[in-house]
Amino acid sequence: MNNYLIDNLYSLKNEIREIAVKCGRDYESINIVAVSKNFSSEHIRTLYECGQKSFGENRAQEMIDKYNELKELDIDWHFIGRIQTNKIKYIVQLADYIHSVWRLKEIDEIQKRAESLNKIQKIFLEVNVSGEETKAGLKPSEVDDLIANIVKTDTYQNIEIIGLMTMAPYTDDETVIRRSFSDLRKIRDKLQSSYKTIKELSMGMSNDYKIAIEEGATYLRIGTRIFGERPYK
Ligand SMILES: *Cc1c(COP(=O)(O)O)cnc(C)c1O
């Protein structure tokens, strides 16, 4: 069953390896988050059995349901969706990584929940590098201040900012896509001088992961390329 999933995963891995070699990057530094939203737990199980451990979901309830159906598997759950404050308690319970954090009130709530679970929550800060109005995320000019505020107090002991996340504009124009990825990398590079642990770059989806790898992505969030077109619910 679902043999195409295995074929897709392996061909994707081969492709990523080739791109990494071509641009002189270590293949091992590039993580695939298989974005399983709208697909079933059985799809996830099939890929897990082939060694895929990281899965991405964008709705809290869907992640909870799948978590419960797959409890016995040692999956790394990545929450990649828009965050609703009233769902944070569920997200923090289950997610190993949250990619889409950017509002201070979300960060406060994540801290509160992580503390009560005695957990260190790994997060990415989402940056809206392209400046599109419909997009979530911090303005590039806001990143420094937010991080400084988080780091300077000891309020946020249960939050670990491991990197930055962005979504490229939806366009066929490679130059535009590349610029948004390289802008995110530059923000990360600047932060590195003060914050060595903020090093990961979550960027690249099915239609732009090649460019993302060339621009330094360390976490690719890939759905369609592995699962096929999503059935809309
Ligand atoms: C759905 C989604 C993806 C994966 O998109 P594909 O184009 O199917 O690879 C990646 N990141 C986020 C935030 C998403 O919501």
The ligand as an SDF file (V2000), in Angstrom:
LIG
                    3D

 15 15  0  0  0  0  0  0  0  0999 V2000
    1.4270   23.3790    3.6570 C   0  0  0  0  0  0  0  0  0  0  0  0
    2.6880   23.9970    4.1100 C   0  0  0  0  0  0  0  0  0  0  0  0
    3.9270   23.5610    3.6050 C   0  0  0  0  0  0  0  0  0  0  0  0
    4.0810   22.4870    2.5550 C   0  0  0  0  0  0  0  0  0  0  0  0
    3.6180   22.9100    1.3210 O   0  0  0  0  0  0  0  0  0  0  0  0
    3.8760   22.0700   -0.0190 P   0  0  0  0  0  0  0  0  0  0  0  0
    3.8380   23.0900   -1.0760 O   0  0  0  0  0  0  0  0  0  0  0  0
    2.7740   21.0780   -0.1180 O   0  0  0  0  0  0  0  0  0  0  0  0
    5.2080   21.4350    0.0970 O   0  0  0  0  0  0  0  0  0  0  0  0
    5.0590   24.1700    4.1330 C   0  0  0  0  0  0  0  0  0  0  0  0
    4.9920   25.1480    5.0570 N   0  0  0  0  0  0  0  0  0  0  0  0
    3.8240   25.5860    5.5440 C   0  0  0  0  0  0  0  0  0  0  0  0
    3.8200   26.6600    6.5740 C   0  0  0  0  0  0  0  0  0  0  0  0
    2.6350   25.0360    5.0880 C   0  0  0  0  0  0  0  0  0  0  0  0
    1.4640   25.4880    5.5780 O   0  0  0  0  0  0  0  0  0  0  0  0
  1  2  1  0
  2  3  1  0
  2 14  2  0
  3  4  1  0
  3 10  2  0
  4  5  1  0
  5  6  1  0
  6  7  2  0
  6  8  1  0
  6  9  1  0
 10 11  1  0
 11 12  2  0
 12 13  1  0
 12 14  1  0
 14 15  1  0
M  END
$$$$
